[in-house]
Amino acid sequence: MVHYKAILAYDGNRFAGFQRQKKESGERTVQAVVEKALARLGWQEKTILFAGRTDTGVHAIGQVISFGLDWKHSLIELKSALNTNLPDDIAVRAIEHCEDGFHPRYQALWRHYRYRIYYDEQRYPLFDRYAWRVWPIPDLDCMQKCSQLLLGEHDFGNFGKPSKFAGNTNRTVFLANWSIWSQDSIQGFSFDIKANAFLFHMVRRLVAYLVRVGQGYITRDEFEQVLLKKKAFSSYPLAPARGLTLIEVKYS
């Protein structure tokens, strides 16, 4: 059996997250769809390995999976065969051999997520599938200065939950940056964040807070107090999942 590492891209709008769920739930997940495609090629393992469990509605262009397969043909033919058996909202973008024992999650150095917002008084349906509409326009400079507080190691327990009960909530952030984008007369901001790992809902809650700082509903000092856990977080609605994309997972 040969082991493979593959990079997936998918539109999360019609998926109930990445991780396979119980059959009786009837939910469509990325993992289940990929495993079904692999099974058609003779795959016999119980589960694929993956870098992260993206939430319901979250997209990816850099999700990493690994699996073992008895495949007698080339990598190009394997990628083509998988994509032939996958639905049109998911695709294998790259595939390569990897060593036996490679784990996409535990061997990752960092993950890179991007969240997109656009600002307009009225919704724009063509962008609503992949970005969050906000109004009034948040102050970009204010959000940028506030996001710099995230750099380094912090306890992000006020912004997300660990995968295991009572698990460690410390994470190290290497990049937290806002930038401007413009397309078809629509303007918006992108938030890029890289960290060694993320808590459940961490990015979406951070974005929700940062946008409210930019709109003047929260001060920078109040945000810092929440980050330092000197003040309890307010239960603001999470930023919608549709604006979030897993961009890349980095390995040594």
N, C-alpha and C positions, 0 to 999 in steps of 0.2 A: 504493500500500500504506500502511495506517495502522499505527502502532505502539502497543502496549498494555502496560500494567503491571498485573499481577494479584497478588492476595494469596491464597495457598493455605493450607488447613488439612488435615491428614491424620493418621491413626492409623498410626504407623510399624511396628506389630507384624507386619504381613504384607508389608512392603517391605524389600528388601535395600539400603536406603539411598536417597538421592535420585538420584544420578548414573546415567545409562544405562550399561549394561555391554555387552560383546560378546554378539551374538545367541546364540552357542553356549553361553553360560553358563546361559541359561534363567532367570536371576534376574529377579524382578519388582521394578521400581524406579519411583519417583515420576515421574522425567523421562520414561521410556518410556510410562507410562500417560497422562501429560498430552499428550505429542506425538501419541499415537495418537488421542486425543479431538480435538485440533486438526486433524489430518489429515482427519478426517471432515467438517470444516467448510471444507475447501479450503486449509488451511495448506500451504505449499510450501518453507519454509526447512529447513535441515539440522538446526538445533538451536535450542532455546529458550535464553535466558540466565537465570541464577538467582543468588540472593544467597549461597547456601551449600550445601555438600554434607553434609547431615545423614547420620549413620551409620545402619547397619542397626538398625532398631527404635526410632529416635528419632522423636518426634512434632513437629508444627508447627501453630501457629495463625496464624503471621505470615511464612511463607516467601514471598519475592517473586520473580516471574518476569517476563520481558518477551519479546515476540514481535511479528512483523509479520504482518498478515493483511488480505486484501481482503474486507472485511465490509460489507455494504450496509445493515445494520440497526442498531438502537440498542445501547448498552452493556448495558442490562438484558436484551435478547434474546440478546446474546453470552454473558453470564454464565449465563443459563438454558440455552442450547444446550450450553455446555461441561459444565455439571453434569449434563445429561441423558445425556451421553456418557461421564461419569466413573463409576467404581465407587463403592460406598457408603462406602468408607473414605477418600475424598478429595473435597474440594469447593473451588470458587472462592468466596471470601468477599467479594471486592470486585474491581472492574476499572475502569480509567480509561485515557484516552489519555496517551501520554508522547511526549517528543521523540525524533526519530530519533537514534540513538547512545546512548540511555540504557542504562547497564549496571548491573543490580541489585547486582552484587558490588563492582565497583571504585568506584562512587559512593556506597556506604554510609558513613555517619558512624559508626554503631555497631550492634552486634547485642545482643539481649537474650535470654538463655536462662534457663529456670527448671528446677530439679531438685527433685523431691518425694521425700521419704522418709516412712515411717510406722514406728512402733515398736510391736511386739507380740511376745509369746513364740511365737505361732503365725501361720502365713500366713493372709491374708485374700484369697481369690481375686478378689473384686470390685475390690480395689485393686492387686493384683499386676500388672495389665496396664499401670498408669500410675505406679507408685511402687515404691521399693525398701524392702523390710522390713528393719529393722535391730534388733538386740538384743545387748547391753543398751542402754537408753536413753542416747543421747549427751547431754552437757551443752551446752545451747543457748548459754549465756553464753560458754563456752569456745570454741565454734565461731565465734561472732560476733566475739569479740576477735581470733581467729586470722585470720578472713577479712579483717579490716581491713588486714592486712599486704599484701594483694593490690592495694590501690588504687595508682594511678599506673602509671608505665611500668616494666616488669621484663622480664628475660629468662626466659621460661617454658619454656625448653628441657628442664627436668627433668619437665615435666608434659604435654608433647605434641610432635608433630612438624609441621614446616612442610609445605605442599603440594608444594614443590619441594625436591629434594635440596640440602642445605647452604643452605637458605633462611633468612631472618631469623626468629629466634624471639622477638624483642621484641614485646610487646603492651602496650597501655595500657588499664587497667581503670578504669572510671568508677563502678561500683557493685558491691558484693559484700555481700549482706545476707541473713541468715536470719530467717525469721518462722514463726509457729505457724499451723497449720491444723487443723481438726477437722470430721469428717463422719461421721454414722451411728455414733457412739460410738468411732470410730477417730481417733487423734490423730497428728499428724506435724509435720514441719518442711519449709519450702520454702527453697531457696537461689536467690536471684536474682542474676545477674551480667550486667553490661553492659561491653562492651569494643569497641575499634575493629575487632578481628578476633580469631579464635580459632585455635589450633593443633589439629591432629587429635588427638582424645581429651582435649583440655585440660580441659574442664569435668568430664568423668566422672572423671578422675584427681584433680583438685582436690577433688571431693566425697568420693572414697574416702579421701583423706588427712584432710580436715577431720572426717569422721565418726570416724576412728580417733583423732584428737586429742580429740574430744568423749567418746570411750569410754575415754580414758586410756592408750591403747597408744602414743601418740606425744606428746611434750611440745611446747608452743608453740615453744620454742627450737629443737627438732629440725626442726620444720616450716619455721621461718624459715631455718635453715641450708640446707635443701633448696631453698627458694625462691631464695635468694641464690647457689645453685650452689656453696656451700662444702662440701656433702655430697652424695654420690650418692643418688638416689632409690631406695627399695626397690620391688621389683616387686609391689606389692599388686595384687590383681585390680581392674580398673576397676569403678566403680559401674555397675550394669546400664543398658543403653541405654533401657529402658522408662520410667525415671524422668525422662528429659530431654525438654524441649519448647522449640522455637524460638518465642519469644513475639512478637518484633517486630524489624524492621530499619528503621533511621531514616535519612532522607535530608534534605538541606538544603531 
